[in-house]
Amino acid sequence: MGWIIRRFAPIIVLVSSVLLLAGCVSGPSKASSAAIVGDETISLEQVQQDVNWLLHNMPEARQAEEQDGLGQFSRHVLRAHIHHELLGVAAEREGLSAEREDVDEILESWGGVDEAPAAVGIPPEYIERFATDIVLLQELGERYIDRVSVDVVGAEVAADSPEDPMREQAVALGQEIADEPGRANEIIEREGQPVIDETFTPGDLIEQGAMELAASALFSAEPGTVAVIQPSSQQPVWLVALVTERDVDGGEGDAGSAQADPQMLYSLGIRMLAPIADELGVEVNPRYGVWDPAGVDIAESEDHTVGELIPARDVEP
């Protein structure tokens, strides 16, 4: 697994990737919780301690505080806690383990144990855990890169106007399809859009250069769900897709050399935490925002989620 490290460096500079920590106690308690994941509580105190460390050690955090932008840092920290809880469940179920040499290779790429905390912006006591979680997330992504596939019926929404923004158009179409999933093709054709009726796998999309779509909610949505997402944040297009089938038994769970981009595997690993989040349940203290299932993330508000997942009527998941 040594190859997984070589192109990982761009990830660690993102504060959104910081602090995959433990810091949780058993027994949900909403009064003192920043978030609750299943039966585990992530405490307000722990999140504040982490943010305080950032303030004392990261100039970017201090600048954000001065500009009233510290909420974004708090959400990133809390998201990392949530991901850590979900990853623990995924690793146990999938039988994942991080090789010591891979963890050490990541640490060395950050300048060694002594230099790594300042290099990546996390407290020294958590640096090995952080490196370990990176390895596990990439392994999880590798497990599913050719195992998961979805059959979808949908369309792209590319028109935009000040009166009817694209997202609203896409959600409206998605809701109409969800209300009558048996008429999905008819509804799409009536809108004058070409019907997309295809089977997708992450590996195929990666080969086509559709990296964001390969790690999108398309691959974690249950059958009978209409996913309303942007295939690429760089293009003004929304995808409305009814997932009719989802298979996780294909392939060998092995990324080919052309697909083995560490950041892609990391992103797909995060995506594969979504079904566990749905199963266990994730509650976020409103002071931090709302849980965004489509993004496996915390959004500032419902208006800031990356997409919507709409259950279709009369379809058993």
N, C-alpha and C positions, 0 to 999 in steps of 0.2 A: 504493500500500500504506500510505499515511499513516494510514488508519483503524485499522490494527491496533494502534496505540499507545494509543489513548485510554482503553481500559479494562484496560490491562495492569498498572497499579500494584499491585493486590492480590497479584500473583504474586511481585513482587520482595521482599516482606517475609518470604517463606518461606525459611528457611535451606536447605530442601531444594532450592531453585532456585539456590543460590549456586555460583559457581566452575565455570563451564563452561570449563575450562582445557585447555591442551595438555599439557606436562609429561611426555611419553612418549618412550621410546626404543625402537628397533627390536630385535627378537630376544627371544622369551620367556625369562624367567629367574625361576623360581618362588621361588628363595631370596631374591631382593631385590624381589619384586613385591608390590604391594597387590592387583593384578588383572591378568589377561591377557585381551585382546580380540583374537581371531584371532592375528595375528603381532606385535601390539603389546603392550608391557609398560608398565604404570603403576607407577612405583616407590614403594616404601615411603617413601623419602626425600622425594619430592615431596609426597605426601599429608601427611606430618608437617610439612613446611614450611608448607603451606596451613593446617593446624590451628593451628600456632604463630601464624600471622598473625591468625587469628580470635581466639585467646586474648589477643593484644596490642591488638586493635582492636574487639572486640565484647564488651560486658558480659555478654550472654547466654551466650557461650561460657565466660567465666570463672566464671559462676554454675554452669554445668553441670559444670565441672571440680571445683568445690568439692563438688558433690552426686554425684560419681561418675557423671555422665551424659554425659561427653564422647564416649562411643562413638557416640551418635546423630549428633553433629556430624561425626565421622570418616566414618561411613557416607554422610552427605549429600555430603560433599566427594568421596569416591571415586565415588559414583554419578554425580556431575556429570562427572568425568573419563571414565567409561565412556560416558555419553551423548555426550560430545564426539567420541569415537572413532567411535561408530556414526553420528553425524550427518555426519561427514566422508564416510563411504561413501554415505549416503543422498543428500547434496547432489550428489555427483559423478554418481551414477546418474540422479537426477531432473533434473539440470541447474539446480539452484537457485543463486541468487546474491542477496546482500543489497544493496539499494540504499543508497548512502551517505546519502541524505536520511532513510531510515527508521532507520538506525543512529544518526544525529545526533539525530533526534527522540526516540529512547529516552534517549540521553545527556542531552539537555536536560530531559527529564521528571524526571531524577534530580538536576538542579541543575547540569549541565555536567560536563565531564571532571574538573575539580578537586574538585568536591563529590561526584560519583557514588560513588567508592570507599567513603566513609564512609556514604553513604546506603543502599547495597545490600550492603555488607559483603564486598567483594572487593578484592584488591590492585590498586593503580593500573595496574600493567603489563598487567593482563588485562581492564581495563574495556571496551575496544573489542571484544575477542573475545567477551566475555559478551553485549554488546548485539547483535553480529552473529549469535551463535548463537540468540538469542531470535527474531530476524527469520526465520532459516532454519527454525526449528522451526515457527513459525506458517505459513510458506509450505508446508512439508511437510504440515501438517494441512489446509491449504486444498486441496492437490492431491488429497487422499484423501477429503474430506468427502462428496463425492457419487460418487466412483469405486468405493469398496469396498462390497461387500454380502455378506451371509452368509445361507445357508439353514440353519435349525436345527430340531431336534426335541428338545424338552425339557420341563421342568416346574419349578415353583417349590417350594421347601421352606420352609415358614413355621412349622412346629411346633417347639417347643423344650421340653426338660426337662433337669434336672440330670444324669440318667443318660445321656442321649443328645443332646448338644448339636447344634444345627442344622448346624454345619459338618460334624460327623461323619456326620449323616444324609445330607447332601448329597453328601459324598464317597463314601459307601457306595452311594448310588443311581447316582452317576456311574461308579463302578467296575463296577457291575452292567451298566449300559448299554454301557460300553466292552468288557466281556467278550462281550456279544452284541448288537452294534449293530443287527443286522437285526431284533431283537425290541424295539427301543426303545419303540415305542408300547405294546406289550403290557406291558412292564415298568412303564411309567409308570401305565397304567390299573390295573394290579394293585395299585399303591401307593395308588390312590384319588385321584390327582391329575389335573387337566385337562391334556391334551396341548397343548403349545405347538408349532405347526408353521407357522413364519413365515419371511419374508425380511426382514432388517433392514438399514438403512443408517444411518450416523451422522447424516446430515441429518434423516431421519425421526424418529429418537429425540430429537434436539435440539428439533425442533418440538413434541414431546410433553412436553418438560421433563425427559427422562431423560438428563441431562448425563453422569453417571458411566458409565452403560451405553454411551453413545455413544463413549466413549474407553476401553472395557474390552478385555480379552483376547478377547472375542468376535470382534473385527475383525482380530486378528492371528493367530488360531489356524488351523492348517492343516486342510483337510477331513479327517475321520476323527479328530478330537480332541474329547474331551468336556471342555468348560470348566465348572468349578465356581467361581462367582464371586458376589459380592454386587452386585446392580444399583445399590444405593445404600447408602452407609455409614450413612445416617440411618434405615434401615428394617431390621427383623429378618427379612430374607428372603434366601435364597440361590437362585441360578439354576443349574440343571443342564442344559446344552445340548450336544447332539451336533451339531457343525458338519458338515453334509453337503456343502455347496458354499461356495466363497469366490471371488468375482469382483472383480478389480481393474481392469476395463476399462470400467466403466460411467461415465456422467456426463462432465462436461467439466473436472473439477478446478477448480471455481470455487465459492466460498462465497457464497450469496445474502446480501443485507443483513440478513435476519432471523437468519441463522446465524452472522454474522461476529463472534462474540465472541472477542476475542484470547486469553483464557485457555482457552476451549474449543479453539481451533485449536492452541494450545501443547500442551495435553494430548493431543490427537489426534496431533500431530506426534511426541510422545514414544512414543505407542502404535505408530506406524508404524516405530519403530526395532526393535521386537521381532523381526520376521522376519529382520532383519540380524543381530541378536544370536544367534538360533538358527543361522543359517548360519555365522557366523564362530566362534561359541563364546565364552562368557564364563566365566572362572574367577576366583573371589574368594578372597583369603587368608582362612582361617577366623577370623583375629583380628577381622575386620570383620563376619562373618556369612556369609550364603549368597546367591547370585544367585536372584532371584525372577522367573522368566519371565512369570508372570501379572501382575506389577506393573511390569515393566521397571525393577527397583529392587533394592536390597540389603536383605534382611531380617535381623533379628537372629539368627533361627534358622528352621528349617523350620516350626516352630509359629507363626511370625509372618508367613508369606507371606500375600498378599491373596487367594489362591485356588490352585486346582490345575488343571493341564492334563494329561489322561489320554489317552494314545494308545489308540484303539480297535483291537481285534484284527481281523485279516483285512481291514483297510481301507488301501488304498494312499494316502499323502498326495499 
